Amino acid sequence: MASVFHHFLLVLVFLDTHAAQPFCLPGCTCSEESFGRTLQCISVSLGKIPGNLSEEFKQVRIENSPLFEMPQGSFINMSTLEYLWLNFNNISVIHLGALEHLPELRELRLEGNRLRSVPWTAFRATPLLRVLDLKRNKIDALPELALQFLVSLTYLDLSSNRLTVVSRSVFLNWPAYLKRRQPDCGAGILSSLVVALHDNPWVCDCRLRGLVQFVKSITLPVILVNSYLICRGPLSKAGQIFHETELSACMKPQISTPSANVTIRVGQNVTLRCLAQASPSPSIAWTYPLSMWREFDGLLGGKHLTPVLTSSTGEDTALSELAIPAAHLVDSGNYTCMASNSIGKSTLVISLHVQPAQALHAPDSLSIPSEGNAYIDLRVVKQTVHGILLEWLAVADTSEEEWFTLHIASDEAFRKEVVHVGPGINTYAVDDLLPGTKYEACLSLKGQPPHQGQCVVFVTGRDGGGLEARERLLHVTVVLCVVLLAVPVGAYAWAAQGPCSCSKWVLRYCLHCRKDPSCPPAAPQCRDGSFREHPAVCDDGEGHTDTEGDKEKEGAEENS
């Protein structure tokens, strides 16, 4: 009896011990550390953060897993969690409420993930956070108030990210930094602030001037993990250390040009120049009278336009050149050079005057044809199987508004269409073209034939339905040929002597097909070419319809 009671006590102790131990995830290890219970999931295939973790865990460590996000409410039952390590996963998104219910969190380590940004206001829920490790991510920007809720933070690691420009206000607005800058706070009372900013592609222009000055002035209790921050750009500053860099203040672009009024003759080449000084370096763009045509293969006014060439002539200075080859009368107008940077933008207008040539034009001159007195640039902007959308720029060399004539023709489709277009219209759509057919469209002054350079040739696309119909027609033709080969020679002589209407024979054949699936009589030889007019006449449902009138005609023919 004593032995049975002893075994019963052992079972109770065993059950009580295992009941007191929290559940551990499969593939993970759970252990007791000096600060509390720890969960470690290393190289475990976890697609998301488990939602059934015990609230007794003080540390959770999930690394080398396919985690891709930290969703809202991930740690709703873990209010006592102090250490959260999620290193070397694939986390690219942290939701705004991901850190809710973690008021005791002291360390958050996210090294080696794919974060491009961080919801900095989420740290409002973690007032005790002291360590934030974000190194080896893809963070490329820091808002000015990014650190405002990290009041207890003493270690911030942003190294090996993609930061190029950061304002010093980010650190001047950091409560932990402000607290240590107060005169009545001794260095011995508060721990030092450790910041890591190295191995970022810093662009050392005027925008980084504040941060460079901040780094140069850093003293205890602020410590940089690596004080040798190196400029990656621009080219004139690449490789320099922050402490050796002198940066100027930012300014909006100031633009100048050698000549704001340019006058040339038709057919001459001209280059417009725009010089911009700014810090940071400006980007330059041009707008000009025919800018609407820039999407057409880099053409300006129907001519190939030399690409805009922008070069640096010195630090914070850029020269942009716009080349116009073989200028035309239509190229006259105001050309606007616009320089812009992060501070602002400035514009400068250059007036180009193209005058008619007094003498005869050279053979290679691109002037307006004397017979037409119009400059025309016709384009195909949209094309489908059965339709086309044309767009043009037409300028008549007269003071009056001119009408234009649009010609659309095709030898294959026997289609010729003439449309008279009034002033102010520059588009025309056609939606009843044949598929797989070559067309030519020309635009000219009303009443005048089109000249060379005023036409465009295009081919409509092919559709599967049309190909299928042609295949059926080919099949019928082959069958008819086989039938003809099987008819005696006398029948051929009879067919050659008698009159033939191919369309009537095909009609009778189609009616016969509906009544009798067997082969029809031999097809007569066609001389009138009318068979081409009914390419799908035997295609049931697409060609001729068997109406009551057709039946009567058929009966009359049979009786005769």
JOGI-V748564 format. One line per field, one symbol per residue. burial: + if it has 9 or more other C-alpha atoms within 8 Angstrom, else -. A space follows every 50 residues. Layout:
burial: ???
This chain:
burial: ---------------------------+++-----+++++++-+---+-- --++++++++++++++++++++++++++++++++++++++++++++++++ +++++++++++++++++----++-+++++++++++++++++---++++++ ++++++++++++++++++-+--++++++-+----+-+----+++++++++ ++++++++++++-++-----+++++---++++++--++-+++--+-+--+ -++-+------+-+++++++--++++++++++-+-+-+++--++---+++ +---+----+-+---++++++++++++++-+++++++++++---++++++ +++++-----------++---+++++++-+--+-++++++++++-+---- -+++++++++----+----++-----------++++++++++++++---+ ---+++---+++---++-++-++------+--++--+----+--++---- +++-+++++++++----------+-+---++--+-++-+---++------ +--+------
